[in-house]
Amino acid sequence: MCTQQHNIYRKVRSALSYLMWTELLWLIFNWISPWKLWSDANTLIVCTLPWLILFFLIRYIKRKWEEEGNASIGCLYTSTWMTVPLIIALQLFYLWISPPFDNSKEIVYEDTHYRVTIVYGFLATNTDFIRIDEVFGPFHREVYQSERYGIDTKKLNSTTAIEAFLKQQKQ
């Protein structure tokens, strides 16, 4: 019975470690690459990655504490457990600050080459932005972002109009 529980624990631990490494690689890919993929996955990673890192950190510190029996390692073990409420508060703050996904963006035009999006300001002091993304399959790359003042988004309704607008903005 005990070995079966240990096997289940090992499988869960290895699955969590694979998930953690996948999330770290995902963050590195999004940081290095100019092309972005699935922006909702970034929010999921922000919410789960600290818990995975904390899980493996607590496990490592507990093992060191049991091996050495040092009181300072025991204090470190206790303080890492005390970071749990801090992580919960930070994640709630992050979710409170990040604008709701359905109300903050409006896609004005989208085709196989470009996507024009209006990003509304979250608070009264924030301004609205217009963002033009170059689309290549499931990937997208931002080619233009600016405040929305003086830009008529109704004119950006075709690929040629968007390309002419981008050439005009470069000059």
C-alpha positions in Angstrom: 0.0 0.0 0.0 2.8 2.4 0.9 4.7 1.8 -2.3 1.5 2.4 -4.4 1.1 5.8 -2.7 4.7 6.6 -3.3 4.3 5.7 -7.0 1.3 8.0 -7.3 3.2 10.7 -5.5 6.2 10.3 -7.9 3.9 10.4 -11.0 2.2 13.6 -9.7 5.6 15.1 -8.9 7.1 14.3 -12.3 4.0 15.7 -14.0 4.3 18.9 -12.0 7.9 19.2 -12.9 7.2 18.7 -16.6 4.5 21.4 -16.4 6.9 23.8 -14.6 9.6 23.3 -17.2 7.1 23.7 -20.0 5.8 27.0 -18.5 9.4 28.3 -18.1 10.2 27.5 -21.7 6.9 29.1 -22.8 7.9 32.3 -20.9 11.4 32.3 -22.4 9.9 31.8 -25.9 7.5 34.7 -25.5 10.2 36.9 -24.1 12.7 36.3 -26.9 10.4 35.9 -29.9 8.7 39.0 -31.5 5.8 36.7 -32.4 3.2 36.0 -29.8 0.9 32.9 -29.5 -2.1 32.5 -27.2 -2.0 35.5 -24.9 -4.5 33.8 -22.5 -1.9 31.1 -21.8 0.4 33.8 -20.4 -2.3 34.7 -17.8 -2.6 31.0 -16.9 1.2 30.7 -16.5 1.3 33.8 -14.3 -1.2 32.2 -12.0 0.3 28.7 -11.8 4.1 29.1 -12.2 4.7 30.7 -8.7 2.8 27.7 -7.1 4.9 25.2 -8.9 8.1 26.9 -8.0 7.0 27.2 -4.4 6.1 23.5 -4.3 9.5 22.4 -5.4 11.3 25.0 -3.3 9.5 23.9 -0.1 10.2 20.2 -1.0 13.9 21.0 -1.5 14.2 23.0 1.7 12.4 20.3 3.8 14.8 17.7 2.5 17.8 19.8 3.4 16.4 20.5 6.8 15.8 16.8 7.5 19.4 16.0 6.3 21.2 18.7 8.2 18.9 19.5 11.1 20.0 23.2 11.0 17.7 25.7 12.7 18.3 28.4 10.1 17.1 26.0 7.4 14.0 25.3 9.6 13.4 29.1 9.7 13.7 29.3 5.9 11.3 26.4 5.6 8.7 28.2 7.8 9.2 31.5 6.0 8.6 29.8 2.6 5.3 28.5 4.0 4.5 32.0 5.1 4.9 33.3 1.5 1.7 31.4 0.5 -0.6 34.3 1.6 1.7 36.8 -0.1 1.4 34.9 -3.4 -2.4 34.7 -3.0 -2.5 38.5 -2.4 -0.2 39.2 -5.4 -2.3 37.1 -7.7 -5.5 38.7 -6.6 -4.0 42.1 -7.1 -2.8 41.1 -10.5 -6.3 39.9 -11.5 -7.8 43.1 -10.1 -5.4 45.3 -12.0 -5.6 43.4 -15.3 -8.6 44.6 -17.2 -11.4 42.1 -18.1 -10.6 40.4 -21.3 -13.9 40.7 -23.1 -14.6 44.4 -22.3 -11.1 45.9 -22.8 -10.5 45.0 -26.4 -12.5 45.4 -29.6 -11.3 43.9 -32.8 -12.2 46.4 -35.5 -10.8 44.6 -38.5 -9.2 41.2 -39.0 -8.1 39.2 -42.1 -5.3 36.8 -43.0 -2.6 39.5 -42.9 -3.6 42.2 -40.3 -5.7 42.6 -37.2 -6.7 46.1 -35.9 -7.6 46.2 -32.2 -8.8 49.0 -30.0 -7.6 48.6 -26.4 -9.7 50.6 -24.1 -8.1 52.3 -21.0 -8.8 50.6 -17.7 -9.2 53.6 -15.5 -10.3 57.1 -16.3 -6.7 58.3 -16.4 -5.7 55.7 -18.9 -6.1 56.4 -22.6 -7.4 54.2 -25.4 -4.8 52.7 -27.7 -5.0 51.3 -31.3 -2.9 48.3 -32.0 -2.2 46.8 -35.4 -0.9 43.2 -35.4 0.6 41.3 -38.3 -1.0 37.9 -38.4 0.6 34.7 -39.6 -1.6 31.7 -38.8 -2.0 31.4 -35.0 1.0 33.8 -34.4 0.7 37.5 -34.2 3.3 40.3 -34.0 2.6 43.9 -33.1 3.6 46.3 -35.9 2.0 49.5 -34.6 0.6 50.8 -31.3 -0.3 54.4 -30.5 -2.9 56.5 -28.7 -6.2 56.6 -30.4 -6.4 60.4 -30.8 -7.0 61.5 -34.4 -7.0 58.0 -35.9 -10.2 57.0 -37.7 -10.5 53.3 -37.2 -13.4 53.0 -39.7 -11.0 53.7 -42.5 -8.8 50.8 -41.6 -11.1 48.2 -43.1 -8.8 46.5 -45.7 -5.3 45.3 -46.1 -4.4 48.0 -48.5 -5.8 50.7 -46.2 -3.8 49.4 -43.3 -0.5 49.2 -45.4 -1.1 52.8 -46.6 -1.7 53.9 -43.0 1.5 52.1 -41.8 3.6 53.8 -44.6 2.1 57.2 -43.6 3.0 56.6 -40.0 6.6 55.7 -40.8 7.1 59.0 -42.6 
